[in-house]
């Protein structure tokens, strides 16, 4: 059963759109959470798609602010600060689809216990770390070993670092959004 109601999900999705539009228009947005539940501090990622293609994805692994503020900030960062993409232009706003992933706390995990579709991964070795959300291996049809290897690659590590001393942590996520990419 989802932790967040349909109403809360809709509020967060609308907030993400409003935050990106407000940033483009250079206006402030009221980030006062409308409920105690949305005031809780949670790690979360906001992913933007445009016409079925990834357009940006930014998030906080660790809780820093209220979930409400986190979604607004990560939506703006996904739109304008994801270095893989040019900043979102005003004419793209009507075509943006939002996906939100609200994270559970990180837990150490044995690589053999990683479950595709359930776990997201954070792999750390020294100063390098890579994170992939639980939906990523499903979208790419990866098996467990490929998921572990690709998380290492995202960290800039050798793909087998998970077998050689890298720290492997898992989390779950409540994923919801608009369009075909959403869980």
C-alpha positions as CSV (number, residue, x, y, z in Angstrom):
1,X,0.0,0.0,0.0
2,X,1.4,3.4,-0.9
3,X,2.5,5.7,1.9
4,X,1.3,8.8,0.0
5,X,-2.4,9.3,-0.9
6,X,-3.5,10.2,-4.5
7,X,-4.2,13.7,-3.2
8,X,-0.6,14.0,-1.8
9,X,0.8,12.6,-5.0
10,X,-1.1,15.1,-7.1
11,X,0.0,18.0,-4.9
12,X,3.7,17.0,-5.3
13,X,3.4,16.5,-9.1
14,X,1.7,19.9,-9.4
15,X,4.3,21.4,-7.1
16,X,7.1,20.2,-9.4
17,X,5.4,21.8,-12.5
18,X,4.8,25.0,-10.6
19,X,8.4,25.2,-9.3
20,X,9.8,24.9,-12.8
21,X,7.4,27.5,-14.2
22,X,8.2,29.8,-11.3
23,X,11.9,29.5,-11.9
24,X,11.5,30.3,-15.6
25,X,9.3,33.3,-14.7
26,X,11.7,34.3,-11.9
27,X,9.0,34.4,-9.3
28,X,8.9,33.1,-5.8
29,X,6.8,30.1,-4.8
30,X,5.3,29.4,-1.4
31,X,7.0,26.2,-0.1
32,X,5.0,25.9,3.1
33,X,4.0,22.2,3.3
34,X,0.2,21.8,3.2
35,X,0.2,18.9,5.7
36,X,2.4,17.4,8.4
37,X,3.0,14.3,6.2
38,X,4.6,16.5,3.5
39,X,6.5,18.4,6.1
40,X,8.5,15.2,7.0
41,X,12.1,15.1,5.9
42,X,12.7,12.5,3.1
43,X,15.2,11.9,0.4
44,X,13.7,12.1,-3.0
45,X,14.4,12.5,-6.7
46,X,12.5,14.3,-9.4
47,X,12.8,13.0,-12.9
48,X,11.6,15.0,-16.0
49,X,10.7,13.5,-19.3
50,X,9.8,15.3,-22.5
51,X,8.0,13.3,-25.3
52,X,9.2,10.1,-23.7
53,X,12.8,11.0,-23.4
54,X,14.7,11.7,-20.2
55,X,15.1,15.5,-19.7
56,X,16.6,15.7,-16.2
57,X,16.9,13.9,-12.9
58,X,18.2,15.3,-9.7
59,X,17.6,14.4,-6.1
60,X,18.7,14.1,-2.5
61,X,19.7,10.7,-1.2
62,X,19.6,11.9,2.4
63,X,16.8,14.0,3.9
64,X,17.6,17.6,4.1
65,X,14.3,19.5,4.0
66,X,10.6,18.9,4.1
67,X,9.5,16.5,1.3
68,X,7.5,19.4,-0.1
69,X,10.5,21.7,-0.4
70,X,12.7,18.8,-1.6
71,X,10.4,18.2,-4.5
72,X,10.3,21.8,-5.5
73,X,14.1,22.1,-5.3
74,X,14.8,18.9,-7.2
75,X,12.3,19.7,-9.9
76,X,14.1,23.1,-10.5
77,X,17.5,21.4,-10.4
78,X,16.4,18.7,-12.8
79,X,15.1,21.3,-15.2
80,X,18.1,23.6,-15.1
81,X,21.1,22.0,-13.4
82,X,21.4,18.5,-14.7
83,X,24.6,18.8,-16.7
84,X,23.7,16.1,-19.1
85,X,21.1,18.4,-20.7
86,X,20.6,22.1,-21.7
87,X,18.3,24.0,-19.4
88,X,14.5,23.6,-20.0
89,X,13.1,26.4,-22.2
90,X,9.7,28.0,-21.6
91,X,8.2,26.4,-24.7
92,X,9.0,22.9,-23.3
93,X,6.9,23.4,-20.2
94,X,3.6,22.0,-21.7
95,X,5.4,18.8,-22.7
96,X,7.2,18.0,-19.4
97,X,6.2,14.9,-17.5
98,X,7.2,14.5,-13.9
99,X,8.1,11.4,-12.0
100,X,8.8,11.5,-8.3
101,X,10.8,8.9,-6.3
102,X,10.5,9.2,-2.5
103,X,13.3,7.2,-0.9
104,X,13.5,5.0,2.1
105,X,16.5,5.2,4.4
106,X,19.7,3.5,3.0
107,X,20.5,0.0,4.3
108,X,23.7,-2.0,3.7
109,X,22.9,-5.0,1.5
110,X,24.6,-8.1,0.3
111,X,24.8,-8.0,-3.5
112,X,23.2,-11.4,-3.7
113,X,20.1,-10.0,-1.9
114,X,19.5,-7.1,-4.5
115,X,16.1,-7.4,-6.0
116,X,15.4,-5.9,-9.4
117,X,12.3,-3.6,-9.3
118,X,12.5,-3.4,-5.5
119,X,15.9,-1.9,-4.7
120,X,17.7,1.2,-5.8
121,X,21.4,1.2,-5.2
122,X,24.1,3.5,-3.9
123,X,27.6,2.1,-4.4
124,X,30.5,4.0,-2.7
125,X,34.3,3.5,-2.9
126,X,36.5,6.2,-1.5
127,X,35.2,9.6,-2.7
128,X,33.3,8.1,-5.6
129,X,29.6,7.1,-5.4
130,X,26.9,6.2,-7.9
131,X,23.2,5.9,-7.5
132,X,20.5,4.3,-9.6
133,X,16.8,4.4,-8.8
134,X,14.9,1.1,-8.6
135,X,13.1,1.7,-11.9
136,X,16.3,2.0,-13.9
137,X,17.1,-1.7,-14.2
138,X,13.5,-2.4,-15.2
139,X,13.6,0.2,-18.0
140,X,16.9,-1.3,-19.4
141,X,16.0,-4.9,-18.8
142,X,19.1,-5.5,-16.6
143,X,19.7,-8.5,-14.4
144,X,21.1,-8.1,-10.9
145,X,24.8,-8.2,-11.9
146,X,24.3,-5.7,-14.7
147,X,22.5,-3.4,-12.2
148,X,25.4,-3.6,-9.7
149,X,28.0,-3.1,-12.5
150,X,26.1,-0.1,-14.0
151,X,25.9,1.6,-10.6
152,X,29.6,1.2,-10.3
153,X,30.1,2.7,-13.8
154,X,27.9,5.6,-12.8
155,X,30.3,6.2,-9.8
156,X,33.2,6.2,-12.2
157,X,34.5,2.9,-10.8
158,X,35.5,-0.3,-12.5
159,X,32.3,-2.2,-13.2
160,X,33.3,-5.0,-10.8
161,X,34.1,-2.7,-7.9
162,X,31.0,-4.1,-6.1
163,X,32.9,-7.4,-5.9
164,X,36.1,-5.8,-4.6
165,X,35.4,-3.8,-1.5
166,X,32.9,-1.1,-2.6
167,X,30.2,-0.3,-0.1
168,X,26.8,-1.5,-1.5
169,X,23.7,0.1,0.0
170,X,20.0,-0.3,-1.0
171,X,16.8,1.7,-0.7
172,X,13.3,1.3,-1.8
173,X,11.3,4.1,-3.4
174,X,7.7,5.0,-3.8
175,X,7.6,6.0,-7.5
176,X,4.7,7.9,-9.1
177,X,4.1,10.3,-11.9
178,X,2.8,11.1,-15.3
179,X,3.3,9.2,-18.5
180,X,4.7,5.9,-19.6
181,X,7.9,6.0,-17.5
182,X,6.2,6.1,-14.2
183,X,5.7,3.3,-11.6
